[in-house]
Amino acid sequence: MIKFIPTTRLYDDVGEQYFDLVKKLYKTADNHFESEWTEKVEKLLAKLCDRKYAFLTTSGTMGIHIMLLAAGVKPGDKVISTSYSCPASVMPVNAIGAKSIFYDVNKFGSQEVTNIKDEAKAIVVTGLYGDASDMDKIDHPMVLHDSAQNFCGTYNGKPSPSYGAMSILSFNENKNCPIFGTYGAVLCDDDNLAEAIKLMRKNGYKNREVGITHRGIGAQPHEDKALQIYCSLQHLDRWQARRKQIHDYLTEELTKLNVTVRPTPDYNSVTSYHKFAIFVNDKREFRDKIKEHGVECQVHYTNNFARSLLISDNPRDMYYTDKYVQHALTIPSSPWLTDAECETVIDKIKLVMNKNDQGVMIDG
Ligand SMILES: Cc1ncc(COP(=O)(O)O)c(C=O)c1O
């Protein structure tokens, strides 16, 4: 089976260095929480993302939760959210007791940010598949950027996660800088926000000698996970170069087959090559058929959040979200694919697709 993410190959890349370092850590570390390795990795991430601060958290989801708390979002507040992503992009809003007001994605799959009419305490902007939303078009004083998928991508020539009052990263095993399981980070430039984030990830208080100064959540980082991120960062440039190579190959071959590939934004976003999406007639059916031929694809994503009665007050259709929910299938494109595997992916797509899968329209 050609795996969507062959996680054991991640281990082949990072395993030796990680186990060497973690053995030393277990023998020497007095403090298992936010200590030397955490700080080292946070500095590297801040630099890579052109930010003054980076703070590790126990997941990207926790990072979103903390951004909302640091933005002062309280129960009953409204937050502008995307109608199409993984649930992590919107569930923290709900968990805080705030209300998401949903907006559609653009035809490139990232959140549409023009024409936002509703008043809201904050906007959580989510870029998907590797691209950012059109960040310069946002007219809102509190932009919280869910940049989990666009780490290593750029917007207007700058790292995409450098946009927004705060932004987050995820180190989930399917991300550009993956580790075993997941981890996260919150990024910002403002000193007051930085102080709040640091305390909020630690249940809102500094130590037992002082009172509780902030609302918070238990997301304080651990040294051994920071080490994992450190090891993965050593391979990031090579993985990115390979991601691009695979992306270019898949684009060329699929275009020859008249398969619709997720379009490149018409604004200044350069993808991180996080995911490769194609449009087929029925994505679940296609996924099941191609799996029988040994290729694992994924149906990211399957919800129009605006239609979910649990989290939406105003159930309704969303033009591009509904198109993506029905048609957008992600195919293997991880940096660990061999050339032969890339060719097999193309051969099997050719084998299972029928004429309804060709030229699926995103517009119209
Ligand atoms: C767009 C987006 N936001 C948030 C997250 C949540 O990250 P994590 O899995 O680290 O909680 C993910 C991860 O899949 C994601 O893709």
The ligand as a Tripos MOL2 file, in Angstrom:
@<TRIPOS>MOLECULE
LIG
   16    16     1     0     0
SMALL
NO_CHARGES

@<TRIPOS>ATOM
      1 C1         -5.8790   23.8680    9.6720 C.3       1 LIG1
      2 C2         -5.5840   23.1450   10.9520 C.ar      1 LIG1
      3 N1         -5.8190   23.7730   12.1110 N.ar      1 LIG1
      4 C3         -5.5560   23.1950   13.2840 C.ar      1 LIG1
      5 C4         -5.0380   21.9170   13.3600 C.ar      1 LIG1
      6 C5         -4.8280   21.2900   14.6960 C.3       1 LIG1
      7 O1         -3.5420   20.9000   14.9670 O.3       1 LIG1
      8 P1         -3.2450   19.7190   15.9910 P.3       1 LIG1
      9 O2         -3.5550   18.4380   15.3070 O.co2     1 LIG1
     10 O3         -1.8010   19.8940   16.2830 O.co2     1 LIG1
     11 O4         -4.1100   19.9380   17.1830 O.co2     1 LIG1
     12 C6         -4.7710   21.2220   12.1870 C.ar      1 LIG1
     13 C7         -4.2130   19.8530   12.2280 C.2       1 LIG1
     14 O5         -4.5820   18.9400   11.5890 O.2       1 LIG1
     15 C8         -5.0590   21.8500   10.9460 C.ar      1 LIG1
     16 O6         -4.8420   21.2370    9.7830 O.3       1 LIG1
@<TRIPOS>BOND
     1     1     2 1
     2     2     3 ar
     3     2    15 ar
     4     3     4 ar
     5     4     5 ar
     6     5     6 1
     7     5    12 ar
     8     6     7 1
     9     7     8 1
    10     8     9 2
    11     8    10 1
    12     8    11 1
    13    12    13 1
    14    12    15 ar
    15    13    14 2
    16    15    16 1
@<TRIPOS>SUBSTRUCTURE
     1 LIG1         1 GROUP 0 **** ****
